[in-house]
């Protein structure tokens, strides 16, 4: 495992880390024992950064991470998120009372006195024009409830606005072979301001694993079935906003670029790591075998210029017209 510096936090974090959405909920049935085994496998493989949220299984993934911390002696960092518990999810809900309540709940779930990293969880765009929200987070840092804070965003424009606030240390943004726009301008500005970048949804909800087919089925509580058109939350969260059949077609073109003994998931993760601005990719994993496959991407040699050019050409022809300007 290789490590990169996470912005101005001073932390060295694993370039392939662990996203805990899948072990919390909205990805079909999960088993806590198997999820905990996957978390242990991540630690065994050198992962030292885990990303969660208070709404993943209503705190389920946070509580699993608390168990992991109790069972292991290694030091690792846990990032969590707040804001999506709001109903309705409005900018006005991002106030001192609500944010403090959400953070206190996460502190309890994680069995800690201070959160390593708290991220606003894809708030409405208006929040980025409310300096008082970031003032509340500054106060919570001063109170010792947070060590650092950042944001998770839907759009490049939100990311650029967020990093105008001087204490925003990290930005979590969808970045993968299907969603390449962040590399065009945002990465350069984030590097200039020394902001860490967490590449979320790196496998496009599993589409870039190469394991989905035209006949794949999804459980009722799996967002890959119920949110394809944005019925429950932003449609860009599901398959990165690419319709299912297009995704399958593009995956077949990407298979032709695979080096020997490299899986499509590993190619997709290695592609992300070719961008120095990215601190880490945060794929999920329900089972130890999935985690092991993902972590192996850190050991792969860099992709060739020819492969990078081919991937860009496939994106430009097949995906860019569908998603590029939306997010």
C-alpha positions in Angstrom: 0.0 0.0 0.0 1.2 3.5 -0.9 0.3 6.6 1.1 -0.4 10.2 0.2 -0.7 13.4 2.3 -4.3 14.4 2.9 -4.3 18.1 2.3 -3.3 20.3 5.2 -4.3 17.7 7.8 -0.8 16.4 7.9 -2.1 12.8 7.7 -0.5 10.2 5.4 -3.5 8.1 4.2 -3.7 4.9 2.1 -4.2 5.8 -1.5 -6.9 3.1 -1.7 -9.0 3.5 1.4 -12.5 2.2 2.4 -15.9 3.7 1.8 -18.5 2.4 4.3 -21.7 3.2 2.5 -22.2 -0.4 1.3 -21.8 -1.9 4.8 -24.4 0.5 6.1 -27.3 0.3 3.8 -28.9 1.0 0.4 -26.8 -1.7 -1.3 -29.0 -4.7 -0.6 -28.6 -7.2 2.3 -25.4 -7.0 4.4 -24.2 -9.1 7.2 -22.4 -7.3 10.1 -20.0 -10.2 10.7 -18.9 -10.3 7.1 -18.8 -6.5 7.0 -16.5 -6.5 10.0 -14.3 -9.1 8.3 -14.1 -6.8 5.3 -13.0 -3.9 7.6 -10.3 -6.1 9.2 -9.1 -7.2 5.7 -8.8 -3.5 4.8 -6.6 -2.8 7.9 -4.6 -6.0 7.2 -3.9 -4.6 3.7 -2.6 -1.3 4.9 -5.8 0.9 4.8 -5.7 3.6 7.5 -8.6 5.8 6.3 -12.3 4.9 6.4 -15.1 7.0 5.2 -18.6 6.8 6.7 -21.8 8.9 7.3 -24.4 9.1 10.0 -27.1 8.0 7.5 -25.4 4.9 6.3 -27.7 2.3 7.8 -28.9 5.0 10.3 -25.4 4.9 12.0 -24.8 1.2 11.3 -21.5 1.7 9.5 -20.3 4.1 12.2 -21.0 1.6 14.9 -19.1 -1.1 12.9 -16.1 1.2 12.7 -16.3 1.7 16.5 -16.1 -2.1 16.9 -13.1 -2.2 14.6 -11.3 0.5 16.6 -12.0 -1.4 19.8 -10.7 -4.7 18.3 -7.5 -3.4 16.7 -4.4 -1.6 18.0 -3.4 0.1 14.8 -4.1 3.8 14.4 -6.5 4.7 11.6 -8.6 7.7 10.7 -12.4 7.8 10.4 -14.2 10.4 8.4 -17.9 10.8 8.7 -20.6 13.1 7.3 -23.6 15.1 8.6 -26.6 16.8 7.0 -28.5 14.2 5.2 -30.6 13.4 8.3 -32.5 16.6 7.6 -36.0 16.1 6.3 -36.7 18.2 4.3 -33.0 18.5 3.2 -32.8 22.3 3.0 -30.0 24.8 3.3 -31.7 26.4 6.3 -31.4 23.1 8.2 -27.6 23.5 8.3 -27.8 25.5 11.5 -25.9 25.3 14.8 -28.5 23.3 16.6 -28.9 20.6 13.9 -25.2 20.3 13.1 -24.3 20.0 16.8 -27.0 17.4 17.3 -25.8 15.3 14.3 -22.2 15.5 15.4 -23.0 14.5 18.9 -24.9 11.5 17.6 -21.8 10.5 15.5 -19.5 10.9 18.5 -21.8 8.5 20.3 -21.9 6.0 17.5 -18.1 6.0 17.0 -17.5 6.0 20.8 -15.1 8.9 20.7 -14.8 12.4 22.1 -13.6 14.0 18.8 -14.3 13.2 15.2 -11.2 12.9 13.0 -12.8 14.5 10.0 -16.4 15.7 9.6 -17.8 16.4 6.1 -21.0 18.2 5.2 -22.9 15.6 3.3 -23.8 16.9 -0.2 -25.7 19.9 1.1 -27.9 22.0 -1.1 -25.8 24.4 -3.2 -27.0 27.4 -1.1 -25.0 26.2 1.9 -21.8 27.1 0.1 -23.0 30.7 0.2 -23.6 30.6 3.9 -20.4 31.5 5.8 -22.2 31.1 9.1 -22.4 27.3 8.5 -18.6 27.1 8.3 -18.4 29.3 11.3 -20.3 26.7 13.3 -17.8 24.1 12.2 -15.0 26.4 13.2 -16.5 26.6 16.7 -16.9 22.8 16.9 -13.2 22.5 16.1 -12.4 25.0 18.8 -14.6 23.0 21.2 -12.6 19.8 20.4 -15.5 17.9 18.9 -13.9 17.9 15.4 -10.2 17.7 14.4 -10.8 18.8 10.8 -13.7 19.4 8.5 -14.4 19.2 4.8 -17.3 18.7 2.3 -18.8 16.0 0.1 -20.2 17.6 -3.0 -22.2 16.7 -6.1 -20.9 19.3 -8.5 -17.5 20.8 -9.4 -18.9 24.3 -8.9 -19.8 23.4 -5.3 -16.3 22.1 -4.8 -14.7 25.3 -6.1 -16.9 27.4 -3.8 -16.3 25.3 -0.8 -12.5 25.6 -0.9 -12.8 29.4 -0.7 -13.5 28.8 3.1 -10.0 28.6 4.6 -10.6 25.7 7.0 -12.1 23.3 4.5 -9.3 20.7 4.4 -10.9 18.1 2.2 -13.3 17.7 -0.7 -15.0 14.4 -1.5 -16.2 14.3 -5.1 -17.3 11.6 -7.6 -14.3 11.0 -9.8 -14.0 7.9 -12.0 -13.6 6.9 -15.6 -17.3 7.8 -16.1 -17.0 11.2 -14.4 -13.8 13.0 -15.5 -14.7 16.6 -15.3 -13.2 17.3 -11.8 -9.7 16.9 -13.4 -10.2 19.8 -15.8 -10.0 22.7 -13.4 -10.9 21.8 -9.8 -7.9 19.5 -9.2 -5.4 22.3 -10.0 -7.2 24.8 -7.7 -7.4 22.2 -4.9 -3.7 21.5 -5.2 -2.9 25.2 -5.1 -4.9 25.5 -1.8 -3.5 22.2 -0.5 -6.9 20.6 -0.2 -7.2 16.8 0.0 -9.4 15.1 -2.5 -11.3 11.9 -1.8 -12.5 10.2 -5.0 -15.9 8.7 -4.1 -18.0 6.3 -6.1 -14.7 5.2 -7.8 -16.3 2.1 -9.4 -19.5 3.8 -10.5 -21.7 1.8 -8.2 -20.1 -1.4 -9.3 -20.5 -0.8 -13.0 -16.7 -0.4 -13.4 -16.1 -3.7 -11.5 -17.1 -5.4 -14.7 -19.3 -7.8 -12.8 -22.7 -6.5 -13.7 -24.7 -7.8 -16.7 -27.9 -7.1 -18.6 -29.6 -9.6 -16.4 -28.3 -8.5 -13.0 -31.0 -7.9 -10.4 -30.9 -5.7 -7.3 -32.7 -5.9 -4.0 -35.5 -3.5 -3.2 -33.2 -1.6 -0.8 -30.4 -1.3 -3.3 -30.1 2.2 -4.8 -28.9 0.7 -8.1 -32.5 -0.5 -8.6 -34.5 2.3 -7.0 -32.5 5.5 -7.8 -31.5 5.1 -11.5 -33.4 8.3 -12.4 -32.9 10.2 -9.2 -36.0 9.0 -7.5 -34.5 9.1 -4.0 -31.4 11.3 -4.2 -29.2 12.8 -6.9 -29.1 10.4 -9.9 -25.4 11.0 -10.3 -24.9 8.9 -7.2 -26.1 5.8 -9.0 -23.8 4.5 -11.8 -22.4 8.0 -11.8 -25.4 9.2 -13.7 -24.8 6.9 -16.7 -27.8 4.9 -17.9 -27.3 1.1 -17.3 -27.1 -0.1 -20.9 -24.6 2.6 -21.9 -22.5 1.6 -18.9 -22.5 -2.0 -19.9 -21.5 -1.1 -23.5 -18.6 1.1 -22.3 -17.4 -1.5 -19.9 -16.9 -3.9 -22.8 -14.7 -1.4 -24.6 -12.7 -0.9 -21.4 -12.1 -4.6 -21.1 -10.0 -4.5 -24.3 -7.5 -2.3 -22.5 -6.9 -4.6 -19.5 -3.3 -5.5 -18.8 -2.6 -9.2 -18.1 -3.9 -10.4 -14.7 -5.6 -7.0 -14.0 -9.3 -6.9 -13.3 -11.5 -4.1 -14.5 -12.0 -2.8 -10.9 -8.3 -2.6 -10.5 -7.9 -0.7 -13.8 -10.5 1.8 -12.8 -8.9 2.4 -9.4 -5.4 2.6 -11.0 -6.7 5.2 -13.4 -7.8 7.4 -10.5 -4.4 7.1 -8.9 -2.7 8.5 -12.1 -3.9 11.9 -10.9 -1.5 13.3 -8.3 -4.2 15.7 -7.0 -6.2 12.8 -5.7 -5.3 11.8 -2.1 -7.2 8.5 -2.1 -10.0 6.5 -3.8 -12.6 5.1 -1.4 -14.2 2.0 -2.9 -16.6 0.0 -0.7 -16.5 -3.7 0.0 -19.0 -6.0 1.7 -16.6 -9.0 1.7 -12.9 -9.5 2.3 -12.4 -10.8 -1.2 -13.7 -7.5 -2.7 -11.4 -5.5 -0.4 -8.4 -7.5 -1.4 -9.1 -7.0 -5.1 -9.4 -3.3 -4.6 -6.3 -2.9 -2.5 -4.2 -4.6 -5.1 -4.6 -1.6 -7.4 -2.1 0.3 -5.3 0.6 -2.2 -6.2 0.0 -2.0 -10.0 2.5 -0.1 -12.2 1.3 3.2 -13.7 -0.9 2.9 -16.7 0.7 3.6 -20.1 0.2 6.8 -21.9 -1.5 4.8 -24.6 -4.0 3.3 -22.2 -4.8 6.7 -20.6 -5.3 8.2 -24.1 -7.7 5.3 -25.0 -9.7 5.7 -21.9 -10.0 9.4 -22.5 -11.2 8.8 -26.1 -13.8 6.3 -24.9 -15.1 8.8 -22.3 -15.2 11.6 -24.9 -17.2 9.5 -27.4 -19.5 7.6 -25.2 -19.9 9.3 -21.8 -19.0 12.9 -21.9 -22.1 14.1 -23.8 -24.3 12.4 -21.2 -22.9 13.6 -17.9 -20.1 16.1 -18.3 -21.9 19.3 -17.8 -24.4 18.1 -15.2 -22.0 17.7 -12.4 
